[in-house]
Amino acid sequence: MTVLLLDERWPTLIPLQAHGRLSGPVSFTSEVPVKVRWNFSDLVAGESPEGVLVTTDENDPEVQRRLAADEAVIEAESRQDPVGQAQRVMTRALHIGEWERAQTHTSLLPYLEEESAEFAEAVRSGSDESELCAELGDVFLQVLFHAEIASRRGAFEFADVAASFVNKMRQRSPYLFDGTRTVVPSEEQERLWQEGKARSRRS
């Protein structure tokens, strides 16, 4: 059997290398959305004894069994994106980690403050690039953690946090989105930033 491992963020993006390599019968793990299942038969080229298992969850027991059996795997390349991998790690941590499951935004504040202070100290002390990267990674962990906690209560997700940054920059730094190709003077940046900030307050 072939295991087709899709990216849970974009499950409808089927890898090009799957073309012509998928045969029925087709089975899906439970989390695969209906929008993937509806038209999936259009991608299947005939039937075979092996068939294909479609999933977005590499930790599903059936997927783990098939991977252990060294069955063929076609994986969406976007799953190798480090940001996506970080999100999956944090999601799994809150799924099976007792300590992580017990945390709240409030209980994590000391860790956020500590990691931010350690990054600041690394900058001030002239730490090497690898140390700066590692310290930023610790801050990033806190962002992921808080976003996952919010996601668990249905408030917002990591993608919403990223979108809030992009939206703020659209409002306050429009030259980043209008095709400007020259260096924008600091005075103009400050003026646009304050104008965007004022608009946000009025809305």
Secondary structure, DSSP 8 states (H G I E B T S, - for coil): -EEEE--TTSTT---GGGTTT--EEEEE-TTS-HHHHHTGGGG--SEEEEEEEEES-TTSHHHHHHHHTT-EEEE-GGGG-HHHHHHHHHHHHHHH-HHHHT--HHHHHHHHHHHHHHHHHHHHTT--HHHHHHHHHHHHHHHHHHHHHHHHTTS--HHHHHHHHHHHHHHH-GGGTTT--S---HHHHHHHHHHHHHHHHH-
